[in-house]
Amino acid sequence: MNGRSGREPVQKRHLLPRSTPAEVYAVVTDFAVYPRLFPEIKATRVLETKGAVVRVEFRAQIVLPIRYVLDLVCDPERRTVDWTFVEGEIVTDSVGGWRFTQEGDGTAIDYRVSLEVKAPVPGFVLRKVTDGLVAASLPSMFAAIDGEVRKRQSLQTSGLPAT
């Protein structure tokens, strides 16, 4: 899966100990919490849900304000999420996905994304935007997912509702 920009897709595997694929899937498909989990995401809005396909608008801020819409195919039984680009400004194409599988006492998260970004700015600024949306943000993205899974596990253990 290579974006039209010629950039190689980013693929990353991360192991989240003491978690189930269902717990991690629940966090990743809870689009409303993205602005709290990921600092670059300022707002999300589910525009439409048709069966397994959820159309979500994302608004981000990385050097420039960015808006894009993705169709996300969410499969809770297979614990997968695949997306395709619908429309956007600055982000002009994106395809990718998540896979969550049991590995020992934890969950292996396989993440892949290909992204095309266009803006009337110098190349080094454009690279910073692209890297900020993809590679540079991966460690903090996985840490945020880990933190949210732990928070939900703690709330479930205490009997309090998750927020």
Secondary structure by P-SEA (a helix, b strand, c coil): ccccccccbbbbbbbbccccaaaaaaaaacccccccccccccccccccccccbbbbbbbbbccccccccccccccccccbbbbbbcccccccccccbbbbbbcccbbbbbbbbbbbbbccccaaaaaaaaaaacccaaaaaaaaaaaaaaaaaaaaaaccccc
